[in-house]
């Protein structure tokens, strides 16, 4: 006999605290994103106008459709900006707390470093470092398991991309030392 009133709650020990202070409100983020999209629409609109956004005797110029798409994006951004400014007058709603931002940065910063490291160390070494460090530092997994997983995954990537499909991937000094 199932009981429908019984609820199973599983707590996440790594979940951010509920009482963490707010970093930024939802209204501020909405205004920022609308301004960013408006700037993008203006940039695209100008560039497509410069390219040619009219109709010639043979059909549309190269910037015709992109220009009008950027005009639509600009109009939608203006509408969103007005709505966000009017709604911003109310009580601020938290977009992200300090604890949540810390968790996001724990993923974003290593990923950004991975992108930078790929330029200098190559894809495979950077991937090895990213996987091993994520497993060890974020996942709190044993060092030997982290290193083994990173080696196996990187080897599978190398065999798949370089050997099987012969895809050109960013290489670094380690691959150069082995003649790849």
C-alpha positions in Angstrom: 0.0 0.0 0.0 1.7 3.2 -1.1 1.4 6.2 1.1 1.1 9.4 -1.0 1.7 11.7 2.0 5.2 10.2 2.5 7.9 12.4 1.0 11.5 11.4 0.7 13.9 14.3 0.9 17.6 13.9 0.1 19.8 16.8 1.1 22.8 17.8 -0.9 25.7 18.4 1.5 27.4 20.6 -1.1 24.3 22.8 -1.8 24.8 26.5 -1.2 23.5 28.0 2.0 20.0 29.5 2.0 21.2 32.6 3.9 23.9 33.6 1.5 23.8 37.3 0.6 22.7 38.4 -2.8 25.3 39.3 -5.4 23.0 40.8 -8.0 19.3 41.1 -8.5 17.3 39.6 -11.4 16.2 43.1 -12.6 19.8 44.2 -12.9 20.7 41.2 -14.9 17.7 41.7 -17.2 18.7 45.3 -17.8 22.3 44.3 -18.5 21.4 41.5 -20.9 18.9 43.8 -22.8 21.6 46.5 -23.1 24.1 43.9 -24.3 21.6 42.5 -26.9 20.8 46.1 -28.0 24.5 46.8 -28.5 24.9 43.6 -30.5 21.8 44.5 -32.6 23.2 48.0 -33.3 26.6 46.5 -34.3 25.1 43.9 -36.6 22.6 46.4 -38.0 25.4 48.9 -38.8 27.6 46.3 -40.4 24.8 44.9 -42.5 23.7 48.3 -43.6 27.3 49.0 -44.7 27.3 45.7 -46.6 24.1 46.6 -48.3 20.6 46.2 -46.8 18.4 47.1 -49.7 16.8 45.4 -52.7 18.5 45.6 -56.1 17.2 44.6 -59.5 18.7 41.1 -59.1 17.4 40.5 -55.5 18.4 41.3 -52.0 21.9 42.7 -51.2 24.1 40.6 -48.9 23.0 42.5 -45.7 19.3 42.6 -46.4 18.0 39.8 -44.3 20.6 40.1 -41.5 19.9 43.8 -41.2 16.2 43.2 -40.7 16.9 40.4 -38.2 19.1 42.7 -36.3 16.4 45.4 -36.4 14.0 42.8 -34.9 16.6 41.9 -32.2 17.0 45.6 -31.5 13.2 46.1 -31.1 12.9 43.1 -28.9 15.8 44.3 -26.8 14.2 47.8 -26.4 10.9 46.2 -25.4 12.7 44.0 -22.9 14.7 46.9 -21.5 11.5 49.0 -21.0 9.7 46.1 -19.3 12.8 45.4 -17.1 13.1 49.1 -16.1 9.4 49.3 -15.2 9.5 46.0 -13.3 12.8 47.0 -11.6 11.0 49.5 -9.4 9.5 46.6 -7.3 11.2 44.6 -4.6 14.5 43.2 -5.9 14.5 39.5 -6.5 17.9 37.7 -6.0 19.4 36.4 -9.3 22.5 34.8 -7.7 23.8 34.5 -4.1 27.4 34.7 -3.1 27.5 30.9 -2.4 25.9 30.1 -5.8 28.3 32.4 -7.6 31.2 30.6 -5.8 29.9 27.3 -7.2 29.6 28.7 -10.7 33.1 30.2 -10.5 34.5 26.8 -9.4 33.5 25.5 -12.8 33.9 28.6 -14.9 37.5 29.6 -13.9 39.0 26.1 -14.5 37.2 25.9 -17.9 38.6 29.3 -18.8 42.0 28.2 -17.8 41.5 25.1 -19.9 40.8 27.2 -23.0 43.9 29.3 -22.3 46.0 26.2 -21.6 44.9 24.6 -24.8 46.6 27.4 -26.8 50.0 26.7 -25.2 49.9 23.0 -24.1 47.6 21.5 -26.7 44.2 19.9 -26.4 45.3 16.6 -24.9 47.5 17.9 -22.1 45.0 20.6 -21.2 42.2 18.0 -21.1 44.3 15.8 -18.9 44.9 18.7 -16.5 41.2 19.8 -16.5 39.8 16.3 -15.9 42.3 15.4 -13.2 41.9 18.7 -11.4 38.1 18.7 -11.6 37.9 15.2 -10.3 40.3 15.9 -7.5 39.4 19.4 -6.4 35.7 19.7 -7.2 34.7 16.0 -6.9 37.0 15.2 -4.0 37.9 11.9 -5.8 41.0 10.0 -4.9 44.2 11.2 -6.6 44.9 7.8 -8.3 41.4 7.6 -9.7 41.5 11.2 -11.0 44.9 10.6 -12.7 43.8 7.2 -14.1 40.5 8.6 -15.5 42.3 11.6 -17.0 44.9 9.4 -18.7 42.3 6.9 -20.1 40.0 9.7 -21.3 42.8 11.6 -22.9 44.2 8.5 -24.6 40.7 7.7 -25.9 40.4 11.2 -27.3 43.8 10.9 -28.9 43.1 7.6 -30.6 39.6 8.7 -31.7 40.6 12.1 -33.1 44.2 11.8 -34.2 44.5 8.1 -35.1 41.0 6.9 -36.2 39.6 10.1 -37.8 42.8 12.0 -38.5 41.3 15.3 -37.2 43.7 18.2 -36.8 43.6 19.2 -33.1 45.6 21.8 -31.2 49.0 20.3 -30.4 51.5 21.4 -27.8 55.1 20.8 -26.9 54.4 17.3 -25.6 52.9 16.1 -28.8 55.8 17.7 -30.7 58.3 15.8 -28.6 56.6 12.6 -29.7 56.5 13.6 -33.3 52.8 14.4 -33.7 
